[in-house]
Amino acid sequence: MGTSPEPPVPAATMITWVFEGDSCILVAKIVNGKHYSILSDYPGVPFAAYDDAGVAEWSCELDIYGKVRKLGNCLLLVMVRS
């Protein structure tokens, strides 16, 4: 007998990453109807994320070697790093 198709993934569990124009610089994340703006430094490494109301949801400060120096709000909001 044939196999039945997998059920569709519920929209509430999907994550949409938004990137800047012709680059790999992350600028936003949409999950569960919530929108987060992501700020990146000059090379494109994310360092802060804010929700719709402008509340800081995530932050990360790196040292000169790229190692995490300070991590604020460890919500795993931004899991993509250059």
MOPAC internal coordinates of N, CA, C and O (Angstrom, degrees):
PM7 1SCF
backbone

  N    0.0000 0     0.00 0     0.00 0    0    0    0
  C    1.4364 1     0.00 0     0.00 0    1    0    0
  C    1.5255 1   109.36 1     0.00 0    2    1    0
  O    1.2310 1   120.55 1   -22.41 1    3    2    1
  N    1.3137 1   116.55 1   157.59 1    3    2    1
  C    1.4628 1   121.60 1  -179.42 1    5    3    2
  C    1.5175 1   111.67 1   -78.00 1    6    5    3
  O    1.2310 1   121.58 1   -18.88 1    7    6    5
  N    1.2905 1   114.58 1   161.12 1    7    6    5
  C    1.4628 1   118.94 1   177.41 1    9    7    6
  C    1.5197 1   108.73 1   -91.37 1   10    9    7
  O    1.2310 1   121.01 1   -35.81 1   11   10    9
  N    1.3016 1   115.67 1   144.19 1   11   10    9
  C    1.4636 1   119.20 1   178.98 1   13   11   10
  C    1.5254 1   108.95 1   -80.95 1   14   13   11
  O    1.2310 1   120.33 1   -32.86 1   15   14   13
  N    1.3261 1   116.97 1   147.14 1   15   14   13
  C    1.4696 1   119.24 1  -179.85 1   17   15   14
  C    1.5234 1   110.93 1   -66.37 1   18   17   15
  O    1.2310 1   121.54 1   -27.50 1   19   18   17
  N    1.3173 1   114.65 1   152.50 1   19   18   17
  C    1.4651 1   119.31 1   177.89 1   21   19   18
  C    1.5228 1   109.23 1   -68.52 1   22   21   19
  O    1.2310 1   120.25 1   -35.03 1   23   22   21
  N    1.3291 1   117.13 1   144.97 1   23   22   21
  C    1.4683 1   118.86 1   177.70 1   25   23   22
  C    1.5293 1   109.65 1   -65.86 1   26   25   23
  O    1.2310 1   120.08 1   -29.43 1   27   26   25
  N    1.3285 1   117.45 1   150.57 1   27   26   25
  C    1.4633 1   119.55 1  -179.71 1   29   27   26
  C    1.5317 1   111.52 1   -65.03 1   30   29   27
  O    1.2310 1   121.18 1   -27.75 1   31   30   29
  N    1.3013 1   115.34 1   152.25 1   31   30   29
  C    1.4653 1   121.08 1   178.44 1   33   31   30
  C    1.5301 1   108.18 1   -74.53 1   34   33   31
  O    1.2310 1   119.60 1   -51.85 1   35   34   33
  N    1.3282 1   118.36 1   128.15 1   35   34   33
  C    1.4738 1   119.89 1   179.01 1   37   35   34
  C    1.5313 1   111.04 1   -62.05 1   38   37   35
  O    1.2310 1   120.73 1   -42.06 1   39   38   37
  N    1.3177 1   116.21 1   137.94 1   39   38   37
  C    1.4651 1   121.25 1  -178.43 1   41   39   38
  C    1.5245 1   111.90 1   -58.60 1   42   41   39
  O    1.2310 1   120.16 1   149.88 1   43   42   41
  N    1.3212 1   117.30 1   -30.12 1   43   42   41
  C    1.4663 1   120.94 1  -178.24 1   45   43   42
  C    1.5221 1   112.36 1   -66.14 1   46   45   43
  O    1.2310 1   119.74 1   159.42 1   47   46   45
  N    1.3199 1   118.10 1   -20.58 1   47   46   45
  C    1.4610 1   120.41 1  -178.54 1   49   47   46
  C    1.5244 1   112.62 1   -97.53 1   50   49   47
  O    1.2310 1   120.44 1   177.02 1   51   50   49
  N    1.3191 1   116.77 1    -2.98 1   51   50   49
  C    1.4646 1   119.88 1  -177.68 1   53   51   50
  C    1.5256 1   111.15 1   -83.57 1   54   53   51
  O    1.2310 1   121.12 1   -32.24 1   55   54   53
  N    1.3168 1   115.47 1   147.76 1   55   54   53
  C    1.4598 1   122.43 1   176.61 1   57   55   54
  C    1.5180 1   107.53 1  -119.63 1   58   57   55
  O    1.2310 1   120.62 1   -49.14 1   59   58   57
  N    1.3368 1   116.41 1   130.86 1   59   58   57
  C    1.4589 1   121.25 1   177.21 1   61   59   58
  C    1.5169 1   108.39 1  -112.34 1   62   61   59
  O    1.2310 1   120.69 1   -56.75 1   63   62   61
  N    1.3283 1   116.28 1   123.25 1   63   62   61
  C    1.4604 1   122.32 1   175.94 1   65   63   62
  C    1.5182 1   107.38 1  -100.24 1   66   65   63
  O    1.2310 1   119.93 1   -45.73 1   67   66   65
  N    1.3324 1   117.75 1   134.27 1   67   66   65
  C    1.4604 1   122.65 1  -179.99 1   69   67   66
  C    1.5215 1   108.02 1  -112.87 1   70   69   67
  O    1.2310 1   121.07 1   -51.68 1   71   70   69
  N    1.3321 1   115.56 1   128.32 1   71   70   69
  C    1.4576 1   121.25 1  -178.75 1   73   71   70
  C    1.5197 1   110.49 1  -113.45 1   74   73   71
  O    1.2310 1   120.70 1   -25.85 1   75   74   73
  N    1.3282 1   116.27 1   154.15 1   75   74   73
  C    1.4534 1   122.77 1   178.50 1   77   75   74
  C    1.5275 1   109.90 1   -69.37 1   78   77   75
  O    1.2310 1   120.68 1   -41.38 1   79   78   77
  N    1.3170 1   116.31 1   138.62 1   79   78   77
  C    1.4641 1   124.79 1   176.04 1   81   79   78
  C    1.5080 1   118.49 1     6.38 1   82   81   79
  O    1.2310 1   120.47 1    68.51 1   83   82   81
  N    1.3105 1   116.70 1  -111.49 1   83   82   81
  C    1.4655 1   122.74 1  -176.91 1   85   83   82
  C    1.5210 1   111.75 1   -98.48 1   86   85   83
  O    1.2310 1   120.19 1  -137.10 1   87   86   85
  N    1.3152 1   117.24 1    42.90 1   87   86   85
  C    1.4624 1   119.67 1  -178.63 1   89   87   86
  C    1.5276 1   110.00 1  -141.21 1   90   89   87
  O    1.2310 1   121.24 1     1.47 1   91   90   89
  N    1.2972 1   115.24 1  -178.53 1   91   90   89
  C    1.4719 1   121.31 1   177.43 1   93   91   90
  C    1.5188 1   110.72 1  -107.72 1   94   93   91
  O    1.2310 1   120.40 1  -155.52 1   95   94   93
  N    1.3264 1   116.84 1    24.48 1   95   94   93
  C    1.4628 1   120.96 1  -179.23 1   97   95   94
  C    1.5252 1   109.27 1   -85.55 1   98   97   95
  O    1.2310 1   121.15 1   -59.47 1   99   98   97
  N    1.3131 1   115.42 1   120.53 1   99   98   97
  C    1.4579 1   122.98 1  -178.31 1  101   99   98
  C    1.5237 1   109.63 1   -74.09 1  102  101   99
  O    1.2310 1   120.04 1   -49.64 1  103  102  101
  N    1.3530 1   117.53 1   130.36 1  103  102  101
  C    1.4589 1   120.18 1  -179.43 1  105  103  102
  C    1.5292 1   113.76 1  -122.42 1  106  105  103
  O    1.2310 1   119.95 1   161.47 1  107  106  105
  N    1.3423 1   117.70 1   -18.53 1  107  106  105
  C    1.4659 1   119.14 1  -178.91 1  109  107  106
  C    1.5220 1   111.16 1  -160.82 1  110  109  107
  O    1.2310 1   122.02 1   -18.71 1  111  110  109
  N    1.3235 1   113.74 1   161.29 1  111  110  109
  C    1.4644 1   121.48 1   175.15 1  113  111  110
  C    1.5233 1   107.11 1  -138.11 1  114  113  111
  O    1.2310 1   120.86 1   -44.81 1  115  114  113
  N    1.3315 1   115.96 1   135.19 1  115  114  113
  C    1.4596 1   121.29 1   177.35 1  117  115  114
  C    1.5232 1   106.94 1  -121.83 1  118  117  115
  O    1.2310 1   120.91 1   -57.77 1  119  118  117
  N    1.3165 1   115.86 1   122.23 1  119  118  117
  C    1.4635 1   120.37 1  -179.83 1  121  119  118
  C    1.5259 1   108.82 1  -146.72 1  122  121  119
  O    1.2310 1   121.01 1   -49.96 1  123  122  121
  N    1.3218 1   115.68 1   130.04 1  123  122  121
  C    1.4612 1   120.98 1   176.32 1  125  123  122
  C    1.5290 1   112.29 1    56.17 1  126  125  123
  O    1.2310 1   119.82 1  -145.55 1  127  126  125
  N    1.3261 1   117.95 1    34.45 1  127  126  125
  C    1.4548 1   122.11 1   179.70 1  129  127  126
  C    1.5152 1   114.63 1    79.71 1  130  129  127
  O    1.2310 1   120.01 1   179.27 1  131  130  129
  N    1.3186 1   117.58 1    -0.73 1  131  130  129
  C    1.4664 1   121.50 1   178.29 1  133  131  130
  C    1.5219 1   109.25 1   -99.79 1  134  133  131
  O    1.2310 1   120.91 1   -38.60 1  135  134  133
  N    1.3301 1   115.86 1   141.40 1  135  134  133
  C    1.4559 1   121.87 1  -178.41 1  137  135  134
  C    1.5224 1   108.91 1  -113.11 1  138  137  135
  O    1.2310 1   120.70 1   -44.08 1  139  138  137
  N    1.3130 1   116.27 1   135.92 1  139  138  137
  C    1.4597 1   122.16 1   178.66 1  141  139  138
  C    1.5192 1   109.13 1  -126.60 1  142  141  139
  O    1.2310 1   120.44 1   -51.46 1  143  142  141
  N    1.3273 1   116.76 1   128.54 1  143  142  141
  C    1.4629 1   121.65 1   174.64 1  145  143  142
  C    1.5130 1   107.85 1   -89.53 1  146  145  143
  O    1.2310 1   120.74 1   -44.54 1  147  146  145
  N    1.3253 1   116.19 1   135.46 1  147  146  145
  C    1.4589 1   121.14 1  -177.21 1  149  147  146
  C    1.5199 1   109.07 1  -116.81 1  150  149  147
  O    1.2310 1   120.92 1   -54.32 1  151  150  149
  N    1.3236 1   115.84 1   125.68 1  151  150  149
  C    1.4607 1   121.57 1   178.30 1  153  151  150
  C    1.5188 1   109.30 1   -97.74 1  154  153  151
  O    1.2310 1   121.06 1   -41.07 1  155  154  153
  N    1.3235 1   115.58 1   138.93 1  155  154  153
  C    1.4649 1   121.10 1   179.82 1  157  155  154
  C    1.5154 1   109.67 1  -127.01 1  158  157  155
  O    1.2310 1   120.79 1   -24.22 1  159  158  157
  N    1.3326 1   116.10 1   155.78 1  159  158  157
  C    1.4583 1   120.18 1   176.85 1  161  159  158
  C    1.5305 1   109.62 1   -81.50 1  162  161  159
  O    1.2310 1   120.65 1     3.91 1  163  162  161
  N    1.3288 1   116.36 1  -176.09 1  163  162  161
  C    1.4606 1   121.47 1  -175.11 1  165  163  162
  C    1.5299 1   113.42 1   -55.69 1  166  165  163
  O    1.2310 1   118.61 1   135.41 1  167  166  165
  N    1.3430 1   120.26 1   -44.59 1  167  166  165
  C    1.4756 1   119.38 1   178.06 1  169  167  166
  C    1.5338 1   113.48 1   -74.16 1  170  169  167
  O    1.2310 1   119.57 1   171.99 1  171  170  169
  N    1.3307 1   118.43 1    -8.01 1  171  170  169
  C    1.4604 1   120.86 1   177.76 1  173  171  170
  C    1.5098 1   115.52 1   101.25 1  174  173  171
  O    1.2310 1   119.86 1  -166.30 1  175  174  173
  N    1.3208 1   117.88 1    13.70 1  175  174  173
  C    1.4697 1   121.50 1   179.22 1  177  175  174
  C    1.5355 1   108.92 1   -85.83 1  178  177  175
  O    1.2310 1   119.64 1   -57.44 1  179  178  177
  N    1.3401 1   118.30 1   122.56 1  179  178  177
  C    1.4685 1   120.70 1   179.76 1  181  179  178
  C    1.5290 1   111.66 1   -61.24 1  182  181  179
  O    1.2310 1   120.80 1   -41.37 1  183  182  181
  N    1.3548 1   116.07 1   138.63 1  183  182  181
  C    1.4650 1   118.90 1   177.60 1  185  183  182
  C    1.5245 1   112.97 1  -131.16 1  186  185  183
  O    1.2310 1   119.48 1   169.52 1  187  186  185
  N    1.3405 1   118.60 1   -10.48 1  187  186  185
  C    1.4653 1   120.27 1   178.81 1  189  187  186
  C    1.5219 1   109.98 1  -159.70 1  190  189  187
  O    1.2310 1   121.10 1   -27.91 1  191  190  189
  N    1.3288 1   115.50 1   152.09 1  191  190  189
  C    1.4640 1   121.49 1   176.41 1  193  191  190
  C    1.5242 1   108.60 1  -138.94 1  194  193  191
  O    1.2310 1   121.27 1   -42.07 1  195  194  193
  N    1.3331 1   115.17 1   137.93 1  195  194  193
  C    1.4601 1   122.07 1  -178.29 1  197  195  194
  C    1.5224 1   110.00 1  -126.27 1  198  197  195
  O    1.2310 1   120.45 1   -33.58 1  199  198  197
  N    1.3409 1   116.74 1   146.42 1  199  198  197
  C    1.4620 1   120.37 1   177.94 1  201  199  198
  C    1.5304 1   110.14 1   -84.68 1  202  201  199
  O    1.2310 1   120.54 1     5.00 1  203  202  201
  N    1.3379 1   116.57 1  -175.00 1  203  202  201
  C    1.4693 1   122.20 1  -178.53 1  205  203  202
  C    1.5248 1   112.89 1   -58.30 1  206  205  203
  O    1.2310 1   120.38 1   147.76 1  207  206  205
  N    1.3244 1   116.88 1   -32.24 1  207  206  205
  C    1.4622 1   121.56 1  -177.32 1  209  207  206
  C    1.5283 1   112.59 1   -85.99 1  210  209  207
  O    1.2310 1   120.07 1   178.47 1  211  210  209
  N    1.3313 1   117.48 1    -1.53 1  211  210  209
  C    1.4555 1   120.88 1  -179.79 1  213  211  210
  C    1.5156 1   114.03 1    86.51 1  214  213  211
  O    1.2310 1   120.48 1  -167.49 1  215  214  213
  N    1.3157 1   116.69 1    12.51 1  215  214  213
  C    1.4668 1   121.39 1   179.22 1  217  215  214
  C    1.5243 1   108.95 1   -83.97 1  218  217  215
  O    1.2310 1   120.70 1   -48.29 1  219  218  217
  N    1.3350 1   116.27 1   131.71 1  219  218  217
  C    1.4651 1   120.67 1   178.60 1  221  219  218
  C    1.5223 1   109.21 1   -66.04 1  222  221  219
  O    1.2310 1   120.39 1   -58.11 1  223  222  221
  N    1.3232 1   116.86 1   121.89 1  223  222  221
  C    1.4628 1   122.09 1  -178.84 1  225  223  222
  C    1.5209 1   112.38 1  -105.41 1  226  225  223
  O    1.2310 1   120.27 1   158.54 1  227  226  225
  N    1.3212 1   117.10 1   -21.46 1  227  226  225
  C    1.4628 1   120.93 1  -176.45 1  229  227  226
  C    1.5206 1   108.15 1  -159.50 1  230  229  227
  O    1.2310 1   120.63 1   -35.21 1  231  230  229
  N    1.3345 1   116.39 1   144.79 1  231  230  229
  C    1.4634 1   120.50 1   173.83 1  233  231  230
  C    1.5213 1   108.93 1  -152.71 1  234  233  231
  O    1.2310 1   121.57 1   -26.40 1  235  234  233
  N    1.3128 1   114.59 1   153.60 1  235  234  233
  C    1.4558 1   119.86 1  -179.75 1  237  235  234
  C    1.5270 1   108.71 1  -151.67 1  238  237  235
  O    1.2310 1   121.02 1   -51.47 1  239  238  237
  N    1.3079 1   115.65 1   128.53 1  239  238  237
  C    1.4604 1   121.38 1   177.23 1  241  239  238
  C    1.5228 1   107.68 1  -115.18 1  242  241  239
  O    1.2310 1   120.85 1   -50.45 1  243  242  241
  N    1.3335 1   115.99 1   129.55 1  243  242  241
  C    1.4592 1   121.20 1  -179.24 1  245  243  242
  C    1.5205 1   110.58 1  -106.03 1  246  245  243
  O    1.2310 1   120.66 1   -25.48 1  247  246  245
  N    1.3354 1   116.35 1   154.52 1  247  246  245
  C    1.4608 1   119.74 1   173.42 1  249  247  246
  C    1.5319 1   108.52 1   -85.69 1  250  249  247
  O    1.2310 1   119.97 1     3.65 1  251  250  249
  N    1.3157 1   117.66 1  -176.35 1  251  250  249
  C    1.4634 1   120.31 1  -175.89 1  253  251  250
  C    1.5216 1   113.17 1   -68.69 1  254  253  251
  O    1.2310 1   120.11 1   168.63 1  255  254  253
  N    1.3229 1   117.40 1   -11.37 1  255  254  253
  C    1.4661 1   121.27 1   178.90 1  257  255  254
  C    1.5291 1   112.37 1  -100.87 1  258  257  255
  O    1.2310 1   120.06 1  -177.02 1  259  258  257
  N    1.3390 1   117.50 1     2.98 1  259  258  257
  C    1.4562 1   121.32 1   178.74 1  261  259  258
  C    1.5137 1   114.67 1    85.77 1  262  261  259
  O    1.2310 1   120.21 1  -171.09 1  263  262  261
  N    1.3152 1   117.20 1     8.91 1  263  262  261
  C    1.4679 1   121.00 1   177.64 1  265  263  262
  C    1.5330 1   108.66 1   -90.10 1  266  265  263
  O    1.2310 1   120.87 1   -32.81 1  267  266  265
  N    1.3256 1   115.94 1   147.19 1  267  266  265
  C    1.4632 1   120.60 1  -178.52 1  269  267  266
  C    1.5186 1   110.04 1   -65.34 1  270  269  267
  O    1.2310 1   121.28 1   -55.32 1  271  270  269
  N    1.3269 1   115.16 1   124.68 1  271  270  269
  C    1.4606 1   121.81 1   177.39 1  273  271  270
  C    1.5225 1   109.59 1   -97.72 1  274  273  271
  O    1.2310 1   120.56 1   134.92 1  275  274  273
  N    1.3403 1   116.53 1   -45.08 1  275  274  273
  C    1.4571 1   122.33 1  -178.14 1  277  275  274
  C    1.5265 1   108.54 1  -141.84 1  278  277  275
  O    1.2310 1   120.39 1   -48.72 1  279  278  277
  N    1.3226 1   116.85 1   131.28 1  279  278  277
  C    1.4618 1   121.34 1   179.22 1  281  279  278
  C    1.5167 1   108.40 1  -124.84 1  282  281  279
  O    1.2310 1   120.44 1   -58.35 1  283  282  281
  N    1.3198 1   116.77 1   121.65 1  283  282  281
  C    1.4565 1   121.31 1  -179.86 1  285  283  282
  C    1.5166 1   111.07 1  -109.96 1  286  285  283
  O    1.2310 1   120.15 1   -39.05 1  287  286  285
  N    1.3124 1   117.31 1   140.95 1  287  286  285
  C    1.4647 1   123.24 1   179.93 1  289  287  286
  C    1.5194 1   111.23 1    51.51 1  290  289  287
  O    1.2310 1   120.37 1  -103.52 1  291  290  289
  N    1.2826 1   116.90 1    76.48 1  291  290  289
  C    1.4735 1   122.77 1  -176.97 1  293  291  290
  C    1.5212 1   111.60 1   -72.33 1  294  293  291
  O    1.2310 1   120.00 1  -116.60 1  295  294  293
  N    1.3136 1   117.61 1    63.40 1  295  294  293
  C    1.4562 1   121.45 1  -177.99 1  297  295  294
  C    1.5199 1   112.50 1   -94.47 1  298  297  295
  O    1.2310 1   119.84 1  -173.36 1  299  298  297
  N    1.3225 1   117.91 1     6.64 1  299  298  297
  C    1.4591 1   122.10 1  -176.22 1  301  299  298
  C    1.5211 1   111.13 1    53.06 1  302  301  299
  O    1.2310 1   121.14 1  -147.87 1  303  302  301
  N    1.3396 1   115.43 1    32.13 1  303  302  301
  C    1.4559 1   119.86 1  -179.97 1  305  303  302
  C    1.5162 1   110.71 1   -66.41 1  306  305  303
  O    1.2310 1   120.82 1   137.54 1  307  306  305
  N    1.3160 1   116.03 1   -42.46 1  307  306  305
  C    1.4597 1   120.18 1   178.89 1  309  307  306
  C    1.5152 1   107.25 1  -113.80 1  310  309  307
  O    1.2310 1   121.03 1   -75.56 1  311  310  309
  N    1.3094 1   115.64 1   104.44 1  311  310  309
  C    1.4569 1   120.33 1  -178.96 1  313  311  310
  C    1.5205 1   111.11 1  -102.08 1  314  313  311
  O    1.2310 1   120.38 1   174.03 1  315  314  313
  N    1.3200 1   116.87 1    -5.97 1  315  314  313
  C    1.4583 1   120.99 1  -179.64 1  317  315  314
  C    1.5168 1   107.80 1   -99.20 1  318  317  315
  O    1.2310 1   120.37 1   -59.05 1  319  318  317
  N    1.3142 1   116.90 1   120.95 1  319  318  317
  C    1.4631 1   120.91 1   176.48 1  321  319  318
  C    1.5087 1   108.75 1  -134.26 1  322  321  319
  O    1.2310 1   120.83 1   -37.69 1  323  322  321
  N    1.3234 1   116.02 1   142.31 1  323  322  321
  C    1.4694 1   121.35 1  -179.63 1  325  323  322
  C    1.4991 1   110.96 1   -66.41 1  326  325  323
  O    1.2310 1   120.10 1   180.00 1  327  326  325

